[in-house]
Amino acid sequence: MKSTSTQELVRVTPTVPAENKTDHHSEIYKNNPTETVFPMPYYHEDGVVRPLLGEATNYFLANNVNSENIVAALIICLSLNSASLGHPVSIILTADNQLIADRVLAVCKEITPEGRFVEFNGITPQELFRSQNEIKNKAIICWNPRECKKAITHIQQLISIGYSSRRELFKSSCGEKYQNIRLEGPVAFIGVEVGDEKFDMSDPSILRIALSSNESDTNQCSPELKYSQSHHRNCDYEKSRLTRSFARLSPRSVSIPYAEVILNDLIDQRVQQLQWTFKLIQRQISLISITNNPPAFTKDEAVRYCCGQNPNQIFPLVTSGPAIAATRVEYFLMAQFLKDKIPLKDEHYSPVQVAIFEAVRKINLGKLTRSIIDQGDKVQVLKTLYRSNNYWAKIEDIFGMVNSKDKKLISIQFIEKELIKLAKLGIISKGKVLQSSDYGYFINDINIGKHVTFMNPSKISDPIFNMAQIQVVNPINGVVAII
């Protein structure tokens, strides 16, 4: 009988007819080390798919990333690797607390292979164009919107069309003359916005991710994640293992058999930025597919690995492999990561603004329960709120609801500033209460913004699994989902 370390590991497709398998998905991984060396998402005897990103979640939790920020951390992790893997995804992180942004990004960078990202606190156009060799096929992290302001136009062009150009004055012995300089991509962009400082970027392909400012709460997470943490190995070993796992990944073309189904669903939802939204979803699925399909572990790699060679000397040996066919698993994971992340229209709100809106809404609707109004009738509810100040929310009540237990205190003054912003956007309204010097607030809509929704994965058919049920570990909460 073969030992575990040398047993042939075959991708688990228990109910798939042989005629529906592709060469790639029926590939046999010979002489592969055990799961303690590199995660193999599709290759488990129990048939459960365990994504590499689930291993990343364990690392994030072990390093005190708030469970509310796990989705953000997973998206950051994909973005940091995206340009190097041929499917660049750009994001802007919004946070109310600089320390939270620092912590989440720092942990994500720890498991990202060297050379896949560059960081700038501030950068000018001249510096950007001189960094051609440093930024191509990498993620650019910008920490300071104000200091990056002059270069943002060029970065936005790199993101949207893959290149940027400018004219520069050159001096030589023959005199001075202007020359056109071209900066080539692809690049991914990760911007960090804290407080009121914003990047002047309107590109619809950029995903905006809000970070929760709550303190670490990994001790209060779900039982599944607690179990996962309790079995977590030494953090230094895990960091090395995850970094090497991501380093082994290389650019791959990914075919999405159900792409037309996704596109038709977006059309039915009347997505405003259809082209860019579709492209963003495709890239997310492609990146997840690459992480779920690492290359076969070769004998050469095993020898070099056992000899303790530097990962950078080992993993360039792994070249681009055949095209990957995305399955229903990748769609499920993409839908989990991008849930409530892509607005149907160009609307973006900070976590505090959402919390304030929810507080006003709950107070308004709570007071309406004393009336005979049918709260299922949206028009009747909004009309009643407009006409009667009896149901309006007072600032002190909003303050109390926003500052619930175990959350960072938000001052009344700050809440008032955000209420003014929301009123200017037409999300809420402000009025003076009759026979009083107080003001009250009421909502103008039941929900704050609307987001792209995703179909139940069971409606997605792919040539690998067809419509057969699949068990997959959800990286966000560690629960085994049946899709």
C-alpha positions in Angstrom: 0.0 0.0 0.0 1.3 3.4 -0.9 2.2 5.9 1.8 0.2 9.1 2.1 3.1 11.3 0.9 3.4 9.4 -2.4 -0.3 8.5 -3.0 -1.7 9.7 -6.2 -4.2 12.5 -5.6 -6.9 12.9 -8.2 -9.3 15.8 -8.3 -12.6 14.8 -6.7 -15.5 14.8 -9.2 -17.6 12.0 -7.7 -20.7 12.2 -9.9 -19.2 13.5 -13.1 -19.5 11.4 -16.2 -16.1 10.6 -17.8 -17.1 12.1 -21.1 -17.6 15.5 -19.4 -14.2 15.7 -17.9 -11.5 17.9 -19.5 -7.8 16.9 -19.6 -7.1 19.6 -17.0 -9.7 18.6 -14.5 -8.9 14.9 -14.7 -5.2 15.6 -14.2 -3.4 13.2 -11.8 -1.0 14.8 -9.3 1.7 12.2 -8.8 4.1 12.1 -5.9 2.5 15.1 -4.3 3.4 15.9 -0.7 0.7 15.9 1.9 -1.6 18.8 2.7 0.9 20.1 5.2 3.1 21.3 2.4 0.7 22.9 -0.1 -3.1 23.1 -0.1 -4.8 21.3 -3.0 -8.3 22.6 -2.9 -10.0 20.0 -5.2 -8.0 16.9 -4.0 -9.5 15.5 -0.9 -10.8 11.9 -0.3 -14.0 13.2 1.4 -14.9 15.1 -1.8 -15.1 18.5 0.0 -13.5 21.4 -1.9 -11.2 23.4 0.5 -10.1 26.6 -1.2 -6.6 28.0 -0.6 -8.3 31.3 0.5 -9.8 29.4 3.4 -6.3 28.8 4.6 -5.7 32.5 4.3 -8.7 33.2 6.5 -7.2 31.0 9.3 -4.0 33.1 9.1 -6.0 36.4 9.2 -7.9 35.3 12.3 -4.8 34.0 14.0 -3.3 37.5 13.5 -6.2 39.4 15.0 -8.0 40.5 11.9 -11.6 41.3 12.9 -14.0 38.7 11.5 -16.0 41.6 10.0 -13.0 42.4 7.9 -12.3 38.8 6.6 -14.1 39.4 3.3 -12.1 42.6 2.8 -8.9 40.8 3.6 -9.6 38.0 1.1 -10.4 40.6 -1.6 -7.2 42.5 -0.8 -5.2 39.2 -0.9 -6.6 38.5 -4.4 -5.9 42.1 -5.6 -2.2 42.0 -4.3 -1.6 38.9 -6.5 -3.9 39.9 -9.4 -1.6 41.8 -11.7 1.1 39.1 -11.5 -1.5 36.4 -12.3 -2.8 38.3 -15.4 -6.2 39.4 -14.1 -5.7 42.8 -12.4 -8.3 43.8 -9.9 -8.2 47.3 -8.4 -9.7 48.4 -5.1 -10.0 51.4 -2.8 -10.2 50.7 0.9 -12.2 53.1 3.0 -11.6 53.2 6.8 -12.4 55.5 9.7 -9.3 54.3 11.6 -5.8 54.3 10.2 -4.6 51.6 12.5 -7.3 49.2 11.2 -6.3 49.8 7.6 -2.6 49.3 8.5 -3.3 46.1 10.4 -5.4 44.4 7.7 -3.1 45.4 4.8 0.0 44.4 6.8 -1.4 40.9 7.4 -2.3 40.5 3.8 1.1 41.6 2.6 2.8 39.0 4.9 1.5 36.1 2.8 2.0 37.8 -0.6 5.1 36.7 -2.5 7.9 39.2 -2.8 7.8 41.3 -5.9 4.0 41.3 -6.5 3.3 44.8 -5.2 5.0 48.2 -4.6 4.0 50.8 -2.1 3.9 54.6 -2.4 3.0 57.1 0.4 3.1 59.7 -2.4 4.1 59.8 -6.0 4.4 62.3 -8.8 3.9 61.7 -12.5 7.6 61.9 -13.1 8.3 59.3 -10.4 5.6 57.1 -11.7 6.9 57.0 -15.3 10.5 56.4 -14.0 9.1 53.3 -12.2 8.1 51.5 -15.3 10.1 48.3 -14.5 9.0 48.4 -10.8 5.3 48.6 -11.3 4.5 46.5 -14.4 2.5 43.3 -13.5 2.3 44.4 -9.9 -0.2 45.9 -7.5 0.4 49.6 -6.6 -0.5 50.5 -3.0 -1.1 54.2 -2.5 -1.5 55.4 1.1 -2.0 59.1 0.8 -4.6 60.5 -1.7 -3.3 64.0 -1.4 0.3 63.0 -2.2 -0.7 60.8 -5.1 -3.1 63.4 -6.6 -1.0 64.5 -9.5 -0.3 60.9 -10.7 -3.8 59.6 -10.2 -4.9 60.4 -13.8 -2.1 58.2 -15.2 -2.8 55.4 -12.7 -6.4 55.5 -13.7 -5.4 55.1 -17.4 -3.2 52.2 -16.5 -6.1 50.5 -14.8 -8.7 51.2 -17.5 -6.8 50.9 -20.8 -3.5 49.3 -19.7 -1.2 52.2 -20.6 -0.6 55.9 -20.1 1.5 58.5 -21.8 2.9 62.0 -21.2 5.3 64.5 -22.8 8.5 65.2 -20.9 11.2 67.8 -21.7 14.7 66.3 -22.3 17.9 68.2 -22.4 20.9 67.1 -24.4 24.0 68.6 -26.1 21.8 69.3 -29.1 19.3 71.4 -27.0 15.9 70.7 -25.5 13.1 68.8 -26.9 9.8 67.2 -25.8 9.4 63.4 -26.1 6.3 61.2 -25.7 6.8 58.6 -23.0 4.6 55.6 -22.7 4.0 53.7 -19.4 2.8 50.1 -19.9 0.6 48.0 -17.6 -1.0 45.9 -16.5 -1.2 47.0 -12.9 -3.6 46.6 -10.1 -4.3 49.5 -7.7 -5.0 49.5 -4.0 -5.8 52.9 -2.6 -6.3 53.6 1.1 -8.8 56.3 2.2 -9.0 57.3 5.8 -11.4 60.0 7.0 -12.3 62.7 4.5 -9.3 62.3 2.2 -10.5 60.7 -1.0 -8.9 59.6 -4.3 -10.3 61.5 -7.3 -11.0 58.3 -9.2 -14.3 57.6 -10.9 -13.3 54.4 -12.8 -16.2 52.0 -12.4 -13.9 49.0 -12.5 -12.4 49.9 -9.1 -14.1 48.1 -6.3 -14.6 50.1 -3.1 -14.3 48.1 0.1 -15.2 49.4 3.6 -13.2 48.3 6.6 -15.0 47.8 9.9 -13.4 49.9 12.7 -14.5 47.4 15.5 -11.7 46.0 17.6 -10.6 42.4 17.0 -13.4 40.0 17.9 -12.0 36.7 16.8 -12.9 35.2 20.2 -16.6 35.9 19.3 -16.6 34.4 15.8 -18.6 31.4 14.7 -17.9 27.9 16.1 -16.6 26.8 12.7 -14.0 29.5 12.7 -13.1 28.8 16.3 -12.5 25.2 15.4 -10.4 26.3 12.5 -8.3 28.5 14.7 -7.8 25.9 17.4 -6.2 23.6 14.7 -4.1 26.4 13.3 -0.4 25.6 13.1 2.5 27.8 14.0 2.0 31.3 12.4 5.5 31.5 11.0 5.2 28.2 9.4 1.7 29.1 8.0 3.0 32.4 6.7 5.8 30.6 4.8 3.4 27.9 3.6 0.8 30.3 2.3 3.5 32.6 0.7 5.0 29.6 -1.1 1.5 28.5 -2.2 0.7 31.9 -3.8 4.3 32.0 -5.3 3.6 28.8 -7.1 0.7 30.3 -9.0 1.3 31.7 -12.4 -0.7 33.5 -15.1 -3.4 31.3 -16.6 -6.2 31.8 -19.0 -9.6 30.9 -17.5 -12.7 30.0 -19.5 -16.0 30.7 -17.8 -18.6 28.4 -19.3 -21.5 30.2 -17.7 -20.3 33.7 -18.6 -23.4 34.4 -20.7 -25.7 33.4 -17.8 -23.9 36.0 -15.6 -24.2 38.7 -18.3 -27.9 38.1 -18.9 -28.5 38.3 -15.1 -26.7 41.6 -15.0 -28.7 42.9 -17.9 -31.9 41.9 -16.1 -30.8 43.8 -13.0 -30.2 46.9 -15.2 -26.6 47.4 -13.9 -25.5 50.9 -14.8 -21.9 50.1 -15.6 -22.6 46.8 -17.3 -19.3 46.3 -19.2 -17.0 47.1 -16.2 -19.1 45.1 -13.7 -19.1 42.1 -16.0 -15.3 42.4 -16.4 -14.8 42.7 -12.6 -16.8 39.6 -12.0 -14.9 37.7 -14.7 -11.6 38.7 -13.2 -12.6 37.7 -9.7 -13.8 34.2 -10.9 -10.5 33.9 -12.9 -8.3 34.7 -9.8 -10.3 32.3 -7.6 -10.0 29.6 -10.3 -6.2 30.0 -10.4 -5.9 29.8 -6.6 -8.1 26.7 -6.6 -6.0 25.0 -9.3 -2.3 25.1 -8.3 0.2 23.4 -10.7 1.3 19.9 -10.1 4.2 19.6 -7.5 7.1 18.3 -9.6 10.0 16.1 -8.5 12.4 19.0 -9.2 10.4 21.3 -6.9 10.4 18.6 -4.2 14.2 18.2 -4.3 14.7 22.0 -4.2 12.1 22.4 -1.5 13.6 19.7 0.7 17.1 21.3 0.2 15.7 24.5 1.7 16.3 26.6 -1.4 14.9 30.2 -1.5 11.3 30.1 -2.8 12.3 32.7 -5.5 14.8 30.2 -6.8 12.3 27.3 -6.8 9.0 28.7 -8.1 10.0 30.5 -11.4 10.4 26.9 -12.7 6.6 26.6 -12.6 5.4 28.0 -16.0 2.0 28.9 -17.2 -0.2 25.8 -17.6 -3.2 24.9 -19.7 -6.4 26.9 -19.6 -8.6 26.4 -16.5 -12.4 25.9 -16.8 -14.1 27.7 -13.9 -16.7 25.6 -12.1 -19.7 26.4 -10.0 -17.4 26.5 -7.0 -15.6 29.6 -8.2 -19.0 31.3 -8.9 -20.1 30.5 -5.4 -16.9 32.0 -3.9 -17.1 35.1 -6.1 -20.7 35.7 -5.0 -19.7 35.4 -1.4 -16.9 37.9 -1.7 -18.8 40.5 -3.8 -22.1 40.3 -2.0 -23.2 43.9 -1.3 -20.0 45.2 -2.8 -21.0 46.3 -6.4 -23.5 49.2 -6.6 -26.1 49.0 -9.3 -25.5 52.8 -9.7 -22.5 55.0 -8.9 -23.2 55.2 -5.2 -20.7 54.6 -2.4 -21.2 55.1 1.3 -18.8 54.8 4.2 -19.5 52.3 7.0 -20.4 55.1 9.4 -22.9 56.6 6.9 -24.5 53.2 6.5 -24.7 52.8 10.3 -26.3 56.3 10.7 -28.8 55.6 8.0 -29.8 52.3 9.6 -30.2 54.0 12.9 -32.5 56.6 11.5 -34.5 53.9 9.6 -34.9 51.8 12.7 -36.0 54.7 14.8 -38.5 55.9 12.1 -40.0 52.4 11.6 -40.0 51.7 15.3 -42.1 54.7 16.0 -44.4 53.8 13.0 -45.3 50.5 14.7 -47.6 52.6 17.0 -49.6 53.7 14.0 -52.0 51.8 11.8 -49.7 52.2 8.8 -48.9 49.0 6.8 -45.1 48.9 6.9 -45.1 46.6 3.9 -46.4 49.6 1.8 -43.2 51.5 1.0 -45.0 54.5 -0.5 -47.4 54.8 2.5 -44.5 54.6 4.9 -42.4 57.3 3.2 -45.4 59.6 2.7 -46.3 59.3 6.5 -42.7 60.1 7.5 -42.7 63.1 5.3 -45.9 64.5 6.7 -45.6 63.8 10.4 -42.7 64.7 12.7 -44.0 62.3 15.3 -42.0 59.5 13.7 -38.7 61.5 13.2 -35.4 60.5 14.8 -33.7 62.9 17.2 -29.9 63.3 17.1 -29.5 61.9 20.7 -31.4 58.8 19.7 -29.3 58.3 16.6 -26.2 58.8 18.7 -27.3 56.1 21.1 -28.1 53.6 18.4 -25.0 54.1 16.4 -22.8 53.7 19.5 -24.0 50.2 20.4 -22.0 48.0 22.8 -18.4 47.0 21.9 -18.1 49.6 19.1 -15.7 52.6 18.9 -17.4 55.8 20.1 -18.6 58.1 17.3 -19.2 61.7 18.6 -22.5 63.6 18.1 -20.6 66.3 16.2 -19.3 63.7 13.7 -22.7 62.1 13.3 -24.2 65.6 12.6 -21.6 66.1 9.8 -22.5 62.8 8.2 -26.2 63.5 8.5 -25.7 66.7 6.6 -23.8 64.8 3.9 -26.6 62.2 3.6 -29.2 65.0 3.5 -27.3 66.6 0.6 -27.3 63.3 -1.2 -31.1 63.0 -0.7 -30.8 59.8 1.3 -32.4 61.3 4.4 -34.2 64.6 5.2 -34.0 67.0 8.1 -36.9 69.0 9.5 -37.7 71.2 12.5 -40.0 69.6 15.0 -43.2 71.6 15.6 -43.4 73.6 18.8 -39.7 72.8 19.6 -36.2 74.0 18.8 -35.1 70.4 18.0 -34.6 68.9 14.6 -35.6 65.5 13.4 -34.4 63.2 10.7 -36.3 60.7 8.5 -35.4 58.4 5.6 -36.3 59.1 1.9 -36.0 55.4 1.0 -36.2 52.1 2.8 -32.7 51.0 1.7 -29.4 52.9 1.3 -28.3 52.2 -2.2 -28.9 48.9 -4.1 -26.2 46.3 -5.1 -25.7 43.7 -7.7 -27.2 40.4 -6.5 -26.0 36.9 -7.6 -28.0 33.8 -8.5 -28.1 30.7 -6.3 -25.0 28.6 -7.4 -27.3 25.6 -7.9 -28.7 27.3 -11.0 -25.2 27.4 -12.6 -24.2 24.5 -14.7 -20.6 23.8 -15.7 -19.0 21.0 -17.8 -17.1 19.6 -14.9 -19.8 19.0 -12.3 -22.9 19.7 -14.5 -25.7 20.0 -12.0 -24.4 17.6 -9.4 -24.2 18.8 -5.8 -20.8 20.0 -4.5 -19.5 20.4 -1.0 -17.2 23.4 -0.5 -15.8 25.1 2.5 -16.8 28.8 2.6 -13.6 30.7 3.3 -15.5 33.5 5.1 -16.9 31.4 7.9 -15.5 27.9 7.6 -18.9 26.3 7.0 -19.2 23.5 4.5 -21.8 24.6 2.0 -23.6 22.3 -0.4 -24.1 24.0 -3.8 
